[in-house]
Every structure is written in structure tokens, then in C-alpha cells.
Amino acid sequence: MLSLEEFLKLPAEEKTKRYLELSEKDRFLARTSDWQPKDTVVVKYSNLKSDQEKQEEFIKQLNEALERDELNLLK
């Protein structure tokens, strides 16, 4: 079994090949370091924030429409 310390010293291509030799805990720690397994998709916080802002704007407009009786959710 490969230790996390040894793993982090490897070149990037070798890390991808030997990733599964780590313990489950060390795999988690490796993923939370700067290294990511090959073909990993990283979701950036800024994308999530813009989605949250859009959702908040939708809720705001929905509440305003309900207050003006322009929308009836029971129909």
C-alpha cells in the first residue's frame, strides 16, 4: 500500500496510475489536496453562487407576484 506522503511526491501521471493503491482515507486526503484524479470535473463555487442568486431572485419575484394577487398557486 502506498502512503500519502509517497503519493504526493510522485509526478502527476504516476499519481493517476497509482491512486487506487492508497487507503480510502488517503484517497480522500489526496482529492482534497491540489491533485485531482484524471477526468475529474470540478464545480467551482462561483457557479454555485450564481445559481443561488438566480434562485433567490426567482423566489423574490414569486413572492411579489403572490402579494399582488397576480398568481394563484391553488389553481
Phi and psi in degrees as GROMACS dihedral restraints (atoms count N, CA, C in turn):
[ dihedral_restraints ]
;  ai    aj    ak    al  type     phi  dphi    fc
    3     4     5     6     1   -87.7    20    10
    4     5     6     7     1   135.8    20    10
    6     7     8     9     1   -83.9    20    10
    7     8     9    10     1   157.9    20    10
    9    10    11    12     1   -61.9    20    10
   10    11    12    13     1   -39.8    20    10
   12    13    14    15     1   -61.0    20    10
   13    14    15    16     1   -44.5    20    10
   15    16    17    18     1   -64.9    20    10
   16    17    18    19     1   -42.6    20    10
   18    19    20    21     1   -59.2    20    10
   19    20    21    22     1   -45.2    20    10
   21    22    23    24     1   -66.6    20    10
   22    23    24    25     1   -20.5    20    10
   24    25    26    27     1   -83.3    20    10
   25    26    27    28     1   -13.0    20    10
   27    28    29    30     1   -74.6    20    10
   28    29    30    31     1   154.4    20    10
   30    31    32    33     1   -66.4    20    10
   31    32    33    34     1   157.3    20    10
   33    34    35    36     1   -54.5    20    10
   34    35    36    37     1   -44.7    20    10
   36    37    38    39     1   -64.3    20    10
   37    38    39    40     1   -39.4    20    10
   39    40    41    42     1   -68.0    20    10
   40    41    42    43     1   -36.1    20    10
   42    43    44    45     1   -59.2    20    10
   43    44    45    46     1   -43.2    20    10
   45    46    47    48     1   -61.2    20    10
   46    47    48    49     1   -40.6    20    10
   48    49    50    51     1   -69.6    20    10
   49    50    51    52     1   -35.8    20    10
   51    52    53    54     1  -104.7    20    10
   52    53    54    55     1     6.0    20    10
   54    55    56    57     1   -52.6    20    10
   55    56    57    58     1   -43.7    20    10
   57    58    59    60     1   -71.2    20    10
   58    59    60    61     1    -8.6    20    10
   60    61    62    63     1   -77.9    20    10
   61    62    63    64     1   -11.0    20    10
   63    64    65    66     1   -79.5    20    10
   64    65    66    67     1   156.4    20    10
   66    67    68    69     1   -68.9    20    10
   67    68    69    70     1   164.7    20    10
   69    70    71    72     1   -58.1    20    10
   70    71    72    73     1   -42.7    20    10
   72    73    74    75     1   -63.3    20    10
   73    74    75    76     1   -44.8    20    10
   75    76    77    78     1   -67.4    20    10
   76    77    78    79     1   -31.8    20    10
   78    79    80    81     1   -62.7    20    10
   79    80    81    82     1   -42.7    20    10
   81    82    83    84     1   -61.2    20    10
   82    83    84    85     1   -46.7    20    10
   84    85    86    87     1   -63.6    20    10
   85    86    87    88     1   -36.1    20    10
   87    88    89    90     1   -65.7    20    10
   88    89    90    91     1   -41.1    20    10
   90    91    92    93     1   -66.7    20    10
   91    92    93    94     1   -29.7    20    10
   93    94    95    96     1   -86.4    20    10
   94    95    96    97     1    -4.8    20    10
   96    97    98    99     1   -83.5    20    10
   97    98    99   100     1  -169.2    20    10
   99   100   101   102     1   -69.2    20    10
  100   101   102   103     1   -20.2    20    10
  102   103   104   105     1   -83.0    20    10
  103   104   105   106     1   141.7    20    10
  105   106   107   108     1  -129.8    20    10
  106   107   108   109     1   143.0    20    10
  108   109   110   111     1   -57.4    20    10
  109   110   111   112     1   151.6    20    10
  111   112   113   114     1   -56.0    20    10
  112   113   114   115     1   143.4    20    10
  114   115   116   117     1    66.5    20    10
  115   116   117   118     1    22.1    20    10
  117   118   119   120     1   -79.6    20    10
  118   119   120   121     1   136.4    20    10
  120   121   122   123     1   -98.7    20    10
  121   122   123   124     1   125.0    20    10
  123   124   125   126     1  -106.3    20    10
  124   125   126   127     1   123.5    20    10
  126   127   128   129     1   -90.8    20    10
  127   128   129   130     1   121.8    20    10
  129   130   131   132     1   -84.7    20    10
  130   131   132   133     1   145.7    20    10
  132   133   134   135     1   -59.9    20    10
  133   134   135   136     1   -36.0    20    10
  135   136   137   138     1   -59.3    20    10
  136   137   138   139     1   -35.8    20    10
  138   139   140   141     1   -65.6    20    10
  139   140   141   142     1   -41.4    20    10
  141   142   143   144     1   -66.1    20    10
  142   143   144   145     1   -38.1    20    10
  144   145   146   147     1   -64.8    20    10
  145   146   147   148     1   -42.5    20    10
  147   148   149   150     1   -64.8    20    10
  148   149   150   151     1   -37.1    20    10
  150   151   152   153     1   -63.4    20    10
  151   152   153   154     1   -40.8    20    10
  153   154   155   156     1   -65.0    20    10
  154   155   156   157     1   -40.9    20    10
  156   157   158   159     1   -63.8    20    10
  157   158   159   160     1   -40.7    20    10
  159   160   161   162     1   -62.8    20    10
  160   161   162   163     1   -42.1    20    10
  162   163   164   165     1   -65.0    20    10
  163   164   165   166     1   -42.4    20    10
  165   166   167   168     1   -63.2    20    10
  166   167   168   169     1   -40.0    20    10
  168   169   170   171     1   -64.7    20    10
  169   170   171   172     1   -41.0    20    10
  171   172   173   174     1   -61.4    20    10
  172   173   174   175     1   -46.6    20    10
  174   175   176   177     1   -62.0    20    10
  175   176   177   178     1   -41.1    20    10
  177   178   179   180     1   -60.6    20    10
  178   179   180   181     1   -49.1    20    10
  180   181   182   183     1   -65.4    20    10
  181   182   183   184     1   -36.7    20    10
  183   184   185   186     1   -63.0    20    10
  184   185   186   187     1   -46.5    20    10
  186   187   188   189     1   -62.7    20    10
  187   188   189   190     1   -40.9    20    10
  189   190   191   192     1   -63.3    20    10
  190   191   192   193     1   -41.3    20    10
  192   193   194   195     1   -65.2    20    10
  193   194   195   196     1   -39.0    20    10
  195   196   197   198     1   -65.6    20    10
  196   197   198   199     1   -40.3    20    10
  198   199   200   201     1   -64.6    20    10
  199   200   201   202     1   -33.3    20    10
  201   202   203   204     1   -87.2    20    10
  202   203   204   205     1     5.7    20    10
  204   205   206   207     1    55.9    20    10
  205   206   207   208     1    32.6    20    10
  207   208   209   210     1   -90.2    20    10
  208   209   210   211     1    -6.8    20    10
  210   211   212   213     1  -142.8    20    10
  211   212   213   214     1   129.9    20    10
  213   214   215   216     1  -120.6    20    10
  214   215   216   217     1   113.4    20    10
  216   217   218   219     1   -78.0    20    10
  217   218   219   220     1    -9.1    20    10
  219   220   221   222     1   -89.0    20    10
  220   221   222   223     1    -8.3    20    10
